[in-house]
């Protein structure tokens, strides 16, 4: 019932959005006609030519920026999605007006459409967002785990996304599986949604999933590494035997060429656009703490190959002379004044686009770590070097969904999820477009 309401709200909102986009390019033309200064037939023809392309682009960007995931994102992120969508379409409209009809589309129409979209998309989404949350019934949710602290962590995280949740905990006893299954069966009809923690043994998950599927209950699993490796497996039938082929880290020749092409295009564009920023930051670092401006550091890349990453220097000179290789934190006294700003804004990462052009890195992929740090991480997360099967990147799933202090085990899961995507080039475009939002989300860069 809840899923149906969510789908209905999403469909209504999507329909209204399309209407707003369409009207934003039509009403200025009718207004001009009303006041006695109509556009020419050439203008109208040019508007009609570019409008289908703009509507299609809007539809794609609406979903790329997750404008309809009300429960999974807060309204500030939705607002940023509206802003970025409208800005991208603004530049696309200017570009299309040149290529399609050689500037026959009036600039005033494009600008007025942009303002119209910003105002009305924001108002509609805000109103629908508030209505949706106000009429949304509370959800009863049962967290099934064998670890009380883990269940509390899951509850705390989900509570931060949505307030109207009635939680219940069910802790399995490792020595009484059959009895616990019977007890849980008696509780099933009291809850709408179930979350299975990855702390449960595999045998428990197996019986529990069968029970919940039989009862037609929505169930979410917090996956472990094994379950993530099964994502997007290929089924092979040999006579009457079924086999699952695990696809991990390998790309086809075409995918590799497309990804490398995207890396070169995006990196070249970024370095040109950010060239004034590079100059200003270089001067600021020199005035604040002298030379060197850049900082070269050894990192581990694809299949364990080591390379030197280039970044703007954010710490004092010889910062690790007395400490050795250690992870930094927000209050690290080694960070300079300019360095604090660069880290908060993410501008210290810009020189890494040179690494991308060299082929050491990709724009999208797991963040590369230092050899010494990887050894320390592996003491707690033994599977951490599985991420070395994918070329490292400037941004990735871990940067979009996580934060600086997200546990390394969770970052590994996010990186593995990225490596299992079927359409990697589309995933890269999705990540790149959403990475821009991180500059306006301080809680992500904290």
VODOVEX-840457 format. One record per residue (C-alpha): residue number from 1; residue in three letters; chain; x, y, z. Coordinates in steps of 0.05 Angstrom, whole numbers, plus 32768, in hexadecimal, padded with zeros to 4 digits. Last residue first. Example, Ala and Ser with C-alpha at 12.3 -4.5 7.8 and 13.67 -1.06 7.14 Angstrom:
% VODOVEX-840457
  num  residu  chaine     u     v     w
    2     SER       A  8111  7FEB  808F
    1     ALA       A  80F6  7FA6  809C
***
This chain:
% VODOVEX-840457
  num  residu  chaine     u     v     w
  446     UNK       A  828F  814F  8089
  445     UNK       A  828D  814A  803E
  444     UNK       A  8248  8129  803C
  443     UNK       A  822D  8156  8073
  442     UNK       A  8245  8192  804B
  441     UNK       A  8217  8183  8010
  440     UNK       A  821F  81BB  7FDD
  439     UNK       A  8262  81A3  7FC0
  438     UNK       A  8245  815C  7FC2
  437     UNK       A  8210  8170  7F8F
  436     UNK       A  8244  816F  7F57
  435     UNK       A  824E  8125  7F66
  434     UNK       A  8207  8117  7F4D
  433     UNK       A  8218  8125  7F04
  432     UNK       A  8258  80FD  7F08
  431     UNK       A  8237  80C2  7F2B
  430     UNK       A  81FF  80BD  7EF7
  429     UNK       A  8230  80C4  7EBD
  428     UNK       A  825B  808C  7EDC
  427     UNK       A  821E  805F  7EE4
  426     UNK       A  820C  806A  7E9B
  425     UNK       A  8253  8054  7E88
  424     UNK       A  8250  8018  7EB7
  423     UNK       A  8210  7FFA  7E9C
  422     UNK       A  820F  7FB7  7EC1
  421     UNK       A  8224  7FD2  7F05
  420     UNK       A  824B  7FA0  7F2F
  419     UNK       A  8289  7FCD  7F39
  418     UNK       A  825D  8003  7F57
  417     UNK       A  8240  7FD3  7F8A
  416     UNK       A  8286  7FBE  7F9D
  415     UNK       A  8298  8007  7FAA
  414     UNK       A  825A  800F  7FD6
  413     UNK       A  826A  7FD0  7FFD
  412     UNK       A  82B2  7FE6  8007
  411     UNK       A  829A  802A  8021
  410     UNK       A  826E  8005  8053
  409     UNK       A  82AA  7FDC  806C
  408     UNK       A  82D4  801C  806F
  407     UNK       A  82A4  803C  80A0
  406     UNK       A  8286  807E  8087
  405     UNK       A  82B1  80B7  80A4
  404     UNK       A  82BA  80DE  8063
  403     UNK       A  8271  80D4  8052
  402     UNK       A  824A  80A0  802B
  401     UNK       A  8217  809C  7FF4
  400     UNK       A  8237  80C9  7FBF
  399     UNK       A  8280  80C1  7FD4
  398     UNK       A  827B  8076  7FDE
  397     UNK       A  8257  806F  7F9B
  396     UNK       A  8291  8090  7F77
  395     UNK       A  82BD  80CD  7F6F
  394     UNK       A  8306  80DA  7F5C
  393     UNK       A  830F  8093  7F45
  392     UNK       A  8335  8052  7F50
  391     UNK       A  8337  801C  7F19
  390     UNK       A  830F  7FE0  7F31
  389     UNK       A  832D  7F9E  7F49
  388     UNK       A  834E  7FC6  7F81
  387     UNK       A  830A  7FC8  7FA4
  386     UNK       A  8317  7F80  7FBA
  385     UNK       A  834F  7F9D  7FE5
  384     UNK       A  831D  7FA9  801D
  383     UNK       A  830C  7F60  8028
  382     UNK       A  8331  7F5B  806A
  381     UNK       A  830B  7F96  8089
  380     UNK       A  8327  7FA1  80CF
  379     UNK       A  8370  7F90  80C4
  378     UNK       A  8365  7FA1  807B
  377     UNK       A  835C  7FEA  808D
  376     UNK       A  83A3  7FEE  80AA
  375     UNK       A  83C1  7FCE  806C
  374     UNK       A  8399  7FFD  8040
  373     UNK       A  83B3  8039  8067
  372     UNK       A  83FB  8026  805A
  371     UNK       A  83F0  801B  800F
  370     UNK       A  83CC  805F  8008
  369     UNK       A  8384  805F  7FF2
  368     UNK       A  8363  8069  7FAE
  367     UNK       A  8319  807E  7FB0
  366     UNK       A  82EE  804A  7F8D
  365     UNK       A  82D8  805C  7F46
  364     UNK       A  82BF  8095  7F1C
  363     UNK       A  82EC  80C8  7EFA
  362     UNK       A  831E  8091  7EEC
  361     UNK       A  8364  808C  7F07
  360     UNK       A  83AB  807D  7EF2
  359     UNK       A  8399  8089  7EA9
  358     UNK       A  83C3  80C7  7E9E
  357     UNK       A  8385  80F0  7E91
  356     UNK       A  8367  80D7  7ED2
  355     UNK       A  83A5  80E8  7EF9
  354     UNK       A  83A1  812F  7EDC
  353     UNK       A  8358  8130  7EF5
  352     UNK       A  8377  8125  7F39
  351     UNK       A  8389  816F  7F3A
  350     UNK       A  8341  8180  7F4D
  349     UNK       A  833E  8157  7F8E
  348     UNK       A  8353  8190  7FBC
  347     UNK       A  8314  81B4  7FA5
  346     UNK       A  82E9  8185  7FCF
  345     UNK       A  82C7  81C0  7FF1
  344     UNK       A  82D5  81AA  8039
  343     UNK       A  831A  8191  8026
  342     UNK       A  832D  81D1  8002
  341     UNK       A  8313  81FC  803A
  340     UNK       A  833B  81D7  806F
  339     UNK       A  8379  81D9  8043
  338     UNK       A  8376  8224  803D
  337     UNK       A  837D  8228  8089
  336     UNK       A  83B2  81F1  808A
  335     UNK       A  83A5  81A9  80A1
  334     UNK       A  83DA  818D  80D0
  333     UNK       A  83B0  819D  810D
  332     UNK       A  837F  8165  80F9
  331     UNK       A  833B  817B  8114
  330     UNK       A  8311  815E  80DB
  329     UNK       A  8338  811C  80D8
  328     UNK       A  8374  8101  80B2
  327     UNK       A  8386  80B8  80AA
  326     UNK       A  83CE  80A8  80BD
  325     UNK       A  840D  809B  8095
  324     UNK       A  8449  80AE  80C0
  323     UNK       A  8440  80D8  80FE
  322     UNK       A  8481  8100  8105
  321     UNK       A  8491  8112  80BD
  320     UNK       A  844A  810A  80A7
  319     UNK       A  843A  8154  809C
  318     UNK       A  847C  8162  8079
  317     UNK       A  8460  81A5  8061
  316     UNK       A  841E  81B9  8081
  315     UNK       A  83DF  8199  8067
  314     UNK       A  83AE  81A8  802E
  313     UNK       A  83DD  81A0  7FF3
  312     UNK       A  83B5  819F  7FB3
  311     UNK       A  83B2  8158  7F99
  310     UNK       A  83D9  812A  7F6B
  309     UNK       A  83D6  80DE  7F72
  308     UNK       A  8415  80B7  7F69
  307     UNK       A  840C  8070  7F50
  306     UNK       A  840D  8029  7F6B
  305     UNK       A  83F0  7FED  7F47
  304     UNK       A  83C8  7FC1  7F77
  303     UNK       A  839A  7FA4  7F42
  302     UNK       A  8381  7FEB  7F30
  301     UNK       A  839D  8021  7F5D
  300     UNK       A  83C3  8028  7F9E
  299     UNK       A  83D8  806E  7FB2
  298     UNK       A  841B  8092  7FB9
  297     UNK       A  8415  80DC  7FC9
  296     UNK       A  8427  811A  7FA1
  295     UNK       A  8413  815D  7FC0
  294     UNK       A  840B  819D  7F99
  293     UNK       A  8419  81E5  7FAC
  292     UNK       A  845D  81D6  7FC9
  291     UNK       A  8469  820B  7FE1
  290     UNK       A  8453  8243  800F
  289     UNK       A  8421  823B  8048
  288     UNK       A  83E9  826E  8040
  287     UNK       A  8402  8299  8006
  286     UNK       A  8417  825C  7FDD
  285     UNK       A  83D6  8237  7FED
  284     UNK       A  83AC  8273  7FD8
  283     UNK       A  83D4  827D  7F97
  282     UNK       A  83CA  8234  7F84
  281     UNK       A  8380  8238  7F96
  280     UNK       A  8376  8274  7F68
  279     UNK       A  839A  8254  7F2D
  278     UNK       A  8376  8211  7F35
  277     UNK       A  8333  8236  7F3B
  276     UNK       A  8341  825B  7EF9
  275     UNK       A  8351  8218  7ED8
  274     UNK       A  8312  81F7  7EF4
  273     UNK       A  82EA  81F9  7EB2
  272     UNK       A  8326  81E2  7E88
  271     UNK       A  833B  81AC  7EB9
  270     UNK       A  82F3  8193  7EBF
  269     UNK       A  82E9  818F  7E73
  268     UNK       A  8329  8168  7E6A
  267     UNK       A  8317  8139  7EA3
  266     UNK       A  82D0  812E  7E8A
  265     UNK       A  82E5  811F  7E43
  264     UNK       A  8320  80F3  7E56
  263     UNK       A  82F8  80CB  7E89
  262     UNK       A  82BD  80C3  7E59
  261     UNK       A  82EC  80A7  7E24
  260     UNK       A  830B  8077  7E57
  259     UNK       A  82C5  805E  7E6B
  258     UNK       A  82B0  8055  7E23
  257     UNK       A  82F0  802F  7E12
  256     UNK       A  82EA  8002  7E4F
  255     UNK       A  82A0  7FF5  7E41
  254     UNK       A  82B1  7FE1  7DF9
  253     UNK       A  82E9  7FB2  7E0F
  252     UNK       A  82BA  7F91  7E41
  251     UNK       A  82C4  7FA0  7E8A
  250     UNK       A  82DC  7F73  7EC2
  249     UNK       A  82D4  7F88  7F0B
  248     UNK       A  82A8  7F4F  7F20
  247     UNK       A  8278  7F22  7EFC
  246     UNK       A  8268  7EE4  7F24
  245     UNK       A  824F  7EAC  7EF7
  244     UNK       A  8213  7E89  7F16
  243     UNK       A  8209  7E40  7F04
  242     UNK       A  81C9  7E18  7EF9
  241     UNK       A  81CB  7DCD  7EEC
  240     UNK       A  8197  7DAA  7EC1
  239     UNK       A  81C0  7DAA  7E81
  238     UNK       A  81F4  7DE0  7E8D
  237     UNK       A  81CC  7E1F  7E9C
  236     UNK       A  81F3  7E5F  7EA7
  235     UNK       A  81D6  7E9B  7ECD
  234     UNK       A  8200  7EDB  7ECD
  233     UNK       A  8209  7EFE  7F0F
  232     UNK       A  81EF  7F46  7F15
  231     UNK       A  81FC  7F49  7F60
  230     UNK       A  8219  7F09  7F7E
  229     UNK       A  8257  7F2E  7F96
  228     UNK       A  822A  7F5B  7FC0
  227     UNK       A  820F  7F1E  7FE5
  226     UNK       A  8255  7F06  7FF7
  225     UNK       A  826B  7F4B  800E
  224     UNK       A  8231  7F52  8040
  223     UNK       A  81ED  7F6E  802F
  222     UNK       A  81BD  7F93  805C
  221     UNK       A  817E  7F70  8045
  220     UNK       A  813B  7F92  803A
  219     UNK       A  80F8  7F6D  803F
  218     UNK       A  80B3  7F7E  8026
  217     UNK       A  8084  7F46  8040
  216     UNK       A  8061  7F16  8010
  215     UNK       A  805A  7EE1  8048
  214     UNK       A  807F  7EAD  801F
  213     UNK       A  80B5  7EE1  8011
  212     UNK       A  80BB  7EEE  805C
  211     UNK       A  80C2  7EA5  806E
  210     UNK       A  80F4  7E95  8036
  209     UNK       A  811C  7ED2  8049
  208     UNK       A  811F  7EBD  8093
  207     UNK       A  8134  7E76  8083
  206     UNK       A  816E  7E8C  8057
  205     UNK       A  8182  7EC7  8082
  204     UNK       A  8189  7E99  80BF
  203     UNK       A  81B4  7E67  8098
  202     UNK       A  81E0  7EA1  8080
  201     UNK       A  81F0  7EB8  80C7
  200     UNK       A  81D1  7EFB  80DC
  199     UNK       A  81FF  7F37  80E2
  198     UNK       A  81EA  7F4B  809B
  197     UNK       A  81AB  7F6A  80B9
  196     UNK       A  8167  7F58  809E
  195     UNK       A  8136  7F92  8098
  194     UNK       A  80EB  7F84  8098
  193     UNK       A  80B1  7FB0  8082
  192     UNK       A  8067  7FAD  8094
  191     UNK       A  8068  7F92  80DB
  190     UNK       A  8034  7F72  8108
  189     UNK       A  8026  7F38  80D7
  188     UNK       A  806D  7F1F  80DF
  187     UNK       A  806D  7F1A  812B
  186     UNK       A  8056  7ED1  8133
  185     UNK       A  8087  7EBB  80FD
  184     UNK       A  80BE  7EDC  8124
  183     UNK       A  80B0  7EAF  8161
  182     UNK       A  80B1  7E71  8136
  181     UNK       A  80F2  7E86  8114
  180     UNK       A  8110  7E94  8158
  179     UNK       A  8100  7E4D  8170
  178     UNK       A  8121  7E2E  8133
  177     UNK       A  815F  7E59  8138
  176     UNK       A  816D  7E4E  8182
  175     UNK       A  81B8  7E4E  818C
  174     UNK       A  81CA  7E8C  8165
  173     UNK       A  8194  7EB3  8188
  172     UNK       A  8171  7EE2  8158
  171     UNK       A  8162  7F29  816B
  170     UNK       A  8120  7F47  8155
  169     UNK       A  811A  7F92  815A
  168     UNK       A  80DC  7FBC  814D
  167     UNK       A  80D6  8002  8130
  166     UNK       A  8099  802E  8124
  165     UNK       A  80AE  805E  80ED
  164     UNK       A  8093  80A3  80DF
  163     UNK       A  80D4  80CA  80E6
  162     UNK       A  80F5  80BA  80A3
  161     UNK       A  813C  80BE  808B
  160     UNK       A  815F  80C8  80CE
  159     UNK       A  8135  8090  80EC
  158     UNK       A  8154  8062  80B8
  157     UNK       A  819A  806F  80D2
  156     UNK       A  8188  8069  811C
  155     UNK       A  8162  8028  8111
  154     UNK       A  819C  8009  80EA
  153     UNK       A  81CD  801D  8121
  152     UNK       A  819F  8001  8157
  151     UNK       A  819A  7FBE  8132
  150     UNK       A  81E7  7FBB  812F
  149     UNK       A  81EB  7FC8  817A
  148     UNK       A  81BB  7F90  8189
  147     UNK       A  81DE  7F5B  815E
  146     UNK       A  81B9  7F1E  8144
  145     UNK       A  818E  7F47  8115
  144     UNK       A  8147  7F51  80FD
  143     UNK       A  812F  7F99  80F9
  142     UNK       A  80E3  7F9C  80F8
  141     UNK       A  80C1  7FD8  80D8
  140     UNK       A  807B  7FF4  80E3
  139     UNK       A  8071  802F  80B5
  138     UNK       A  804B  806D  80CA
  137     UNK       A  8018  8086  8098
  136     UNK       A  802E  80BB  8065
  135     UNK       A  7FFA  80F2  8063
  134     UNK       A  8029  8129  807D
  133     UNK       A  8068  810F  805A
  132     UNK       A  8046  810E  8016
  131     UNK       A  8026  8152  801F
  130     UNK       A  8069  8172  8033
  129     UNK       A  808E  8154  7FF8
  128     UNK       A  8054  8166  7FC9
  127     UNK       A  8058  81AF  7FDF
  126     UNK       A  80A4  81B1  7FDA
  125     UNK       A  80A6  818E  7F97
  124     UNK       A  8072  81BD  7F7A
  123     UNK       A  8094  81FC  7F94
  122     UNK       A  80D9  81E7  7F7D
  121     UNK       A  80C2  81D3  7F38
  120     UNK       A  809B  8214  7F34
  119     UNK       A  80D3  8244  7F44
  118     UNK       A  810E  8222  7F22
  117     UNK       A  80E5  8210  7EE4
  116     UNK       A  80CB  8257  7EDA
  115     UNK       A  8111  8274  7EE3
  114     UNK       A  812E  8245  7EAF
  113     UNK       A  80F3  8251  7E7F
  112     UNK       A  80FF  829C  7E86
  111     UNK       A  8149  8292  7E74
  110     UNK       A  813A  8266  7E37
  109     UNK       A  8103  8296  7E1F
  108     UNK       A  8130  82D3  7E27
  107     UNK       A  8166  82B1  7DFE
  106     UNK       A  8135  82AA  7DC3
  105     UNK       A  813B  8267  7D9D
  104     UNK       A  8153  8279  7D57
  103     UNK       A  819A  8275  7D70
  102     UNK       A  81B3  824B  7D35
  101     UNK       A  8176  821E  7D2F
  100     UNK       A  818B  81DA  7D47
   99     UNK       A  81D4  81E2  7D5B
   98     UNK       A  81CE  8227  7D7A
   97     UNK       A  818C  821F  7D9E
   96     UNK       A  81A3  81DB  7DB4
   95     UNK       A  81DE  81F8  7DD9
   94     UNK       A  81B5  822D  7DFC
   93     UNK       A  8181  81F9  7E0F
   92     UNK       A  81B7  81CB  7E2A
   91     UNK       A  81D3  8203  7E54
   90     UNK       A  818F  8210  7E74
   89     UNK       A  8181  81C5  7E79
   88     UNK       A  81BF  81BC  7EA3
   87     UNK       A  81AB  81F6  7ED0
   86     UNK       A  8164  81DC  7ED9
   85     UNK       A  817B  8196  7EEB
   84     UNK       A  81B0  81B1  7F1B
   83     UNK       A  817D  81DD  7F3F
   82     UNK       A  8148  81A7  7F43
   81     UNK       A  817A  8174  7F5E
   80     UNK       A  8192  81A7  7F91
   79     UNK       A  814A  81AE  7FA9
   78     UNK       A  8142  8162  7FAD
   77     UNK       A  8182  8160  7FD7
   76     UNK       A  8165  8195  8005
   75     UNK       A  8124  816F  8009
   74     UNK       A  8143  8133  802A
   73     UNK       A  8150  80F3  8002
   72     UNK       A  813A  80AA  8009
   71     UNK       A  80F1  80B7  801C
   70     UNK       A  80E3  80E9  7FE5
   69     UNK       A  8106  80C3  7FAE
   68     UNK       A  80E3  80E9  7F76
   67     UNK       A  8118  811D  7F66
   66     UNK       A  814F  80E9  7F64
   65     UNK       A  8183  8114  7F40
   64     UNK       A  818B  80E1  7F07
   63     UNK       A  8140  80D7  7F06
   62     UNK       A  812E  8120  7EF8
   61     UNK       A  816C  8125  7ECC
   60     UNK       A  8151  80F1  7E9B
   59     UNK       A  810C  8111  7E97
   58     UNK       A  812A  8156  7E8E
   57     UNK       A  8156  813E  7E55
   56     UNK       A  8119  8120  7E33
   55     UNK       A  80F3  8162  7E3B
   54     UNK       A  812E  818A  7E21
   53     UNK       A  8135  815E  7DE3
   52     UNK       A  80EA  8163  7DD4
   51     UNK       A  80EC  81B0  7DDC
   50     UNK       A  8126  81BC  7DAC
   49     UNK       A  8100  81BA  7D6A
   48     UNK       A  80C0  81DA  7D84
   47     UNK       A  80E7  8216  7D9D
   46     UNK       A  810B  821C  7D5A
   45     UNK       A  80C9  821B  7D34
   44     UNK       A  80AB  8250  7D62
   43     UNK       A  80E8  827D  7D57
   42     UNK       A  80E6  8273  7D0C
   41     UNK       A  809C  8284  7D0C
   40     UNK       A  80AE  82C6  7D2D
   39     UNK       A  80A2  82D5  7D76
   38     UNK       A  8067  8301  7D87
   37     UNK       A  806C  8348  7DA0
   36     UNK       A  8023  835C  7DAB
   35     UNK       A  801F  8353  7DF6
   34     UNK       A  7FF8  8312  7DED
   33     UNK       A  8029  82F5  7DBA
   32     UNK       A  8063  8301  7DE9
   31     UNK       A  803C  82DF  7E21
   30     UNK       A  802C  82A4  7DF3
   29     UNK       A  8076  829A  7DE4
   28     UNK       A  8089  82A3  7E2E
   27     UNK       A  8054  826E  7E40
   26     UNK       A  806F  8236  7E14
   25     UNK       A  80B6  8228  7E2E
   24     UNK       A  80A3  8225  7E78
   23     UNK       A  8062  8201  7E67
   22     UNK       A  8087  81C2  7E50
   21     UNK       A  80B4  81C0  7E8D
   20     UNK       A  807A  81CD  7EBD
   19     UNK       A  804F  8197  7E9C
   18     UNK       A  8089  8165  7EA0
   17     UNK       A  8091  8175  7EEA
   16     UNK       A  8046  816C  7EF7
   15     UNK       A  8048  8127  7ED7
   14     UNK       A  8085  8113  7F01
   13     UNK       A  8063  812B  7F40
   12     UNK       A  8024  8103  7F32
   11     UNK       A  804D  80C5  7F21
   10     UNK       A  8078  80CB  7F5F
    9     UNK       A  803B  80D5  7F8B
    8     UNK       A  801A  8097  7F6E
    7     UNK       A  8059  806E  7F76
    6     UNK       A  8060  8082  7FBF
    5     UNK       A  8017  8072  7FCB
    4     UNK       A  8020  802D  7FAA
    3     UNK       A  805F  801F  7FD2
    2     UNK       A  8039  802F  8013
    1     UNK       A  8000  8000  8000
***
